[in-house]
């Protein structure tokens, strides 16, 4: 019986992209934690370290994290950050 090739889940694919983004965030003294991925493609993250309270964190969230996730994981519809 042929073995089925398992496709990575949405959460696994989001995790892979966040792992690629993380070094850039960490180089500025911050970090990003994946909290949840809904079936509707809403990704919830938590920013840590220098990202907390940083005026640029909204820019990092929307232009850096959300854009990359949407580019590489088309099912992602939105990225929101918990306080």
LINGI-V674876 format. One record per pair of residues at least 12 apart in sequence whose ideal C-beta (glycine too) atoms are under 10 Angstrom apart, sorted by the first residue. I is the first residue (numbers start at 1). J is the second residue. If there is no record, write none. Layout:
i=(I:I)
j=(J:J)
This chain:
i=(8:9:10:10:10:10:10:10:10:10:11:11:11:11:11:11:12:12:13:13:13:13:13:13:13:14:14:14:14:14:14:14:14:14:14:14:14:15:15:15:16:16:17:17:17:17:17:17:17:17:17:17:18:18:18:18:18:18:18:18:18:19:19:20:20:21:21:21:21:21:22:24:24:24:24:25:25:25:25:25:25:25:25:25:26:26:26:26:28:28:28:28:28:28:28:29:29:29:29:29:30:30:30:30:30:30:30:30:30:30:31:31:31:31:31:31:31:32:32:32:32:32:32:32:32:32:32:32:32:33:33:33:33:33:33:34:35:35:35:36:36:37:37:37:37:37:38:38:39:40:40:40:40:41:41:41:41:41:41:41:41:41:42:42:42:42:42:43:43:43:43:43:43:43:43:43:43:43:43:44:44:44:44:44:45:45:45:45:45:45:45:45:46:46:46:47:47:47:47:47:47:51:52:52:53:57:58:60:61:61:61:62:62:62:64:65:65:66:66:66:66:67)
j=(73:37:37:38:39:41:43:73:75:76:34:36:37:38:43:73:37:73:37:69:72:73:74:75:76:34:36:37:41:43:45:69:72:73:75:76:79:34:37:73:72:73:34:43:65:68:69:70:71:72:73:76:32:33:34:43:45:65:68:69:79:32:34:68:72:60:64:65:68:69:65:60:64:65:68:47:48:49:50:51:57:60:64:65:48:49:50:51:49:50:51:54:56:57:60:48:49:50:51:54:47:48:49:50:51:52:54:56:57:60:46:47:48:49:50:51:52:45:46:47:48:49:51:60:61:64:65:79:81:45:46:47:48:81:82:46:80:81:82:80:82:69:73:75:76:79:77:78:75:75:76:77:78:69:70:73:74:75:76:77:78:79:76:77:78:79:80:65:66:69:70:73:75:76:77:78:79:80:81:78:79:80:81:82:61:65:66:69:79:80:81:82:81:82:83:60:61:65:81:82:83:81:81:83:83:81:81:81:79:80:81:78:79:81:79:79:81:78:79:80:81:79)
